[in-house]
Amino acid sequence: MSVQRSKKILAAFGEAIAEGSRWPRLLKALGLEEVEGWPGPRPINDALEAHGFRPAIDEAEALRKMLGDYPDAWWFAIARETTGRPDATVQQVVDALNTRTSAHAAQ
């Protein structure tokens, strides 16, 4: 196996791990890790507002679409609201939440 191919495989694993951990990390950064079950759109929007951001999820539309997993559209909306970029990494979103929380708390 070539070094290049090995690097591609490792990069794919890294991306899969980040993808799989994005919601637990986001919920923790929002302060929702202690919520029983998976919080719906209203608690997520409320937590975003508590961190000084606007609500990012259309609650009515979200409830119609929710089947079990969080829709990818939610992630992109939250990433866009917190970082200005829908393609932001999990770490960039968590960092934006933590930065805004510190600044918001200081006011």
Backbone hydrogen bonds in HBPLUS format (Angstrom, degrees):
<---DONOR---> <-ACCEPTOR-->    atom                        ^
c    i                          cat <-CA-CA->   ^        H-A-AA   ^      H-
h    n   atom  resd res      DA  || num        DHA   H-A  angle D-A-AA Bond
n    s   type  num  typ     dist DA aas  dist angle  dist       angle   num
A0006-SER N   A0002-SER O   3.01 MM   4  6.26 158.7  2.05 147.7 153.9     1
A0007-LYS N   A0003-VAL O   2.93 MM   4  6.19 155.0  1.99 150.9 157.3     2
A0008-LYS N   A0004-GLN O   3.05 MM   4  6.35 152.2  2.13 146.2 153.6     3
A0009-ILE N   A0005-ARG O   2.98 MM   4  6.27 157.4  2.04 151.3 157.0     4
A0010-LEU N   A0006-SER O   2.97 MM   4  6.20 165.8  1.99 151.8 155.5     5
A0011-ALA N   A0007-LYS O   2.88 MM   4  6.02 152.9  1.95 144.5 152.4     6
A0012-ALA N   A0008-LYS O   2.96 MM   4  6.16 152.7  2.03 144.1 151.2     7
A0013-PHE N   A0009-ILE O   3.02 MM   4  6.34 156.1  2.08 150.7 156.9     8
A0014-GLY N   A0010-LEU O   2.95 MM   4  6.17 158.7  2.00 147.4 153.4     9
A0015-GLU N   A0011-ALA O   2.94 MM   4  6.19 156.4  1.99 149.1 154.9    10
A0016-ALA N   A0012-ALA O   3.00 MM   4  6.20 155.7  2.06 146.0 152.6    11
A0017-ILE N   A0013-PHE O   2.94 MM   4  6.18 156.5  2.00 152.0 158.0    12
A0018-ALA N   A0014-GLY O   3.01 MM   4  6.23 163.5  2.04 148.6 153.1    13
A0019-GLU N   A0015-GLU O   2.88 MM   4  6.04 160.4  1.92 148.3 154.1    14
A0020-GLY N   A0016-ALA O   2.93 MM   4  6.08 158.5  1.98 145.1 150.8    15
A0021-SER N   A0017-ILE O   3.03 MM   4  6.18 132.7  2.26 142.2 154.4    16
A0021-SER N   A0018-ALA O   3.22 MM   3  5.19 133.8  2.45  94.1 106.5    17
A0022-ARG N   A0019-GLU O   3.42 MM   3  5.41 161.6  2.46 100.9 106.1    18
A0025-ARG N   A0021-SER O   3.09 MM   4  6.12 162.5  2.12 153.4 158.8    19
A0026-LEU N   A0022-ARG O   2.86 MM   4  5.96 156.0  1.92 147.6 155.0    20
A0027-LEU N   A0023-TRP O   2.84 MM   4  5.95 174.2  1.85 161.4 162.7    21
A0028-LYS N   A0024-PRO O   3.04 MM   4  6.14 152.6  2.11 140.2 147.7    22
A0029-ALA N   A0025-ARG O   2.98 MM   4  6.19 160.4  2.02 146.4 151.6    23
A0030-LEU N   A0026-LEU O   2.88 MM   4  6.14 142.9  2.02 148.8 160.0    24
A0032-LEU N   A0027-LEU O   2.69 MM   5  4.93 158.2  1.73 162.9 156.1    25
A0031-GLY N   A0028-LYS O   2.96 MM   3  5.00 151.2  2.05 101.7 111.0    26
A0035-VAL N   A0032-LEU O   3.21 MM   3  5.41 163.2  2.24 108.4 113.6    27
A0044-ILE N   A0040-GLY O   3.33 MM   4  6.49 158.4  2.38 149.6 155.9    28
A0045-ASN N   A0041-PRO O   2.85 MM   4  6.02 165.4  1.87 154.3 158.4    29
A0046-ASP N   A0042-ARG O   2.81 MM   4  5.99 163.0  1.84 157.0 162.4    30
A0047-ALA N   A0043-PRO O   2.88 MM   4  6.01 153.9  1.95 141.5 148.3    31
A0048-LEU N   A0044-ILE O   2.92 MM   4  6.22 154.8  1.99 149.4 156.5    32
A0049-GLU N   A0045-ASN O   2.95 MM   4  6.24 160.1  1.99 151.6 156.5    33
A0050-ALA N   A0046-ASP O   2.89 MM   4  6.17 150.0  1.98 144.3 153.3    34
A0051-HIS N   A0047-ALA O   3.07 MM   4  6.31 130.8  2.32 138.9 151.1    35
A0051-HIS N   A0048-LEU O   3.07 MM   3  5.11 134.7  2.29  96.3 109.1    36
A0053-PHE N   A0048-LEU O   2.87 MM   5  5.17 162.1  1.91 146.3 141.1    37
A0052-GLY N   A0049-GLU O   2.92 MM   3  4.96 159.2  1.97 105.4 111.1    38
A0062-ALA N   A0058-ASP O   2.83 MM   4  5.89 159.1  1.87 156.7 163.8    39
A0063-LEU N   A0059-GLU O   3.05 MM   4  6.16 158.5  2.10 146.8 150.9    40
A0064-ARG N   A0060-ALA O   3.36 MM   4  6.64 146.1  2.48 140.7 149.0    41
A0064-ARG N   A0061-GLU O   3.17 MM   3  5.27 124.7  2.49  96.2 110.1    42
A0065-LYS N   A0061-GLU O   3.17 MM   4  6.47 140.8  2.33 143.7 154.4    43
A0065-LYS N   A0062-ALA O   3.08 MM   3  5.13 125.7  2.38  96.3 110.4    44
A0066-MET N   A0062-ALA O   2.91 MM   4  5.98 141.1  2.06 154.9 164.9    45
A0074-TRP N   A0071-PRO O   3.02 MM   3  5.56 139.0  2.19 111.1 120.9    46
A0075-TRP N   A0072-ASP O   2.99 MM   3  5.19 110.8  2.49 100.2 116.0    47
A0076-PHE N   A0072-ASP O   3.07 MM   4  6.44 165.0  2.09 160.8 163.4    48
A0077-ALA N   A0073-ALA O   2.97 MM   4  6.11 154.1  2.03 144.6 151.8    49
A0078-ILE N   A0074-TRP O   2.88 MM   4  6.12 162.0  1.91 158.6 163.0    50
A0079-ALA N   A0075-TRP O   2.79 MM   4  5.98 164.4  1.81 157.4 162.5    51
A0080-ARG N   A0076-PHE O   2.92 MM   4  6.00 157.2  1.97 142.1 148.4    52
A0081-GLU N   A0077-ALA O   2.99 MM   4  6.15 156.0  2.04 142.5 149.2    53
A0082-THR N   A0078-ILE O   2.90 MM   4  6.04 162.6  1.93 154.4 158.6    54
A0083-THR N   A0079-ALA O   2.90 MM   4  5.74 158.2  1.95 147.6 153.4    55
A0084-GLY N   A0080-ARG O   2.79 MM   4  4.36 132.7  2.01 114.8 126.4    56
A0088-ALA N   A0085-ARG O   3.32 MM   3  5.46 155.9  2.39 114.2 112.8    57
A0093-VAL N   A0089-THR O   3.10 MM   4  6.43 156.2  2.16 151.1 156.8    58
A0094-VAL N   A0090-VAL O   2.92 MM   4  6.18 169.8  1.93 159.4 162.1    59
A0095-ASP N   A0091-GLN O   2.81 MM   4  5.90 160.6  1.85 146.8 153.0    60
A0096-ALA N   A0092-GLN O   2.96 MM   4  6.08 154.5  2.02 140.4 147.2    61
A0097-LEU N   A0093-VAL O   2.97 MM   4  6.25 156.5  2.02 150.8 157.1    62
A0098-ASN N   A0094-VAL O   2.89 MM   4  6.13 163.5  1.92 153.7 158.3    63
A0099-THR N   A0095-ASP O   2.82 MM   4  5.97 158.0  1.86 150.8 157.0    64
A0100-ARG N   A0096-ALA O   2.97 MM   4  6.03 166.6  1.98 146.2 150.3    65
A0101-THR N   A0097-LEU O   2.83 MM   4  5.93 151.5  1.91 145.5 154.2    66
A0102-SER N   A0098-ASN O   3.10 MM   4  6.27 160.2  2.14 144.4 148.4    67
A0103-ALA N   A0099-THR O   3.09 MM   4  6.35 165.8  2.11 151.1 154.9    68
A0104-HIS N   A0100-ARG O   2.69 MM   4  5.71 156.6  1.74 149.1 156.7    69
A0105-ALA N   A0101-THR O   2.87 MM   4  5.92 155.0  1.93 147.2 153.2    70
A0106-ALA N   A0102-SER O   3.19 MM   4  6.31 139.8  2.36 137.3 147.3    71
A0107-GLN N   A0104-HIS O   3.30 MM   3  5.53 151.4  2.39 100.7 108.8    72
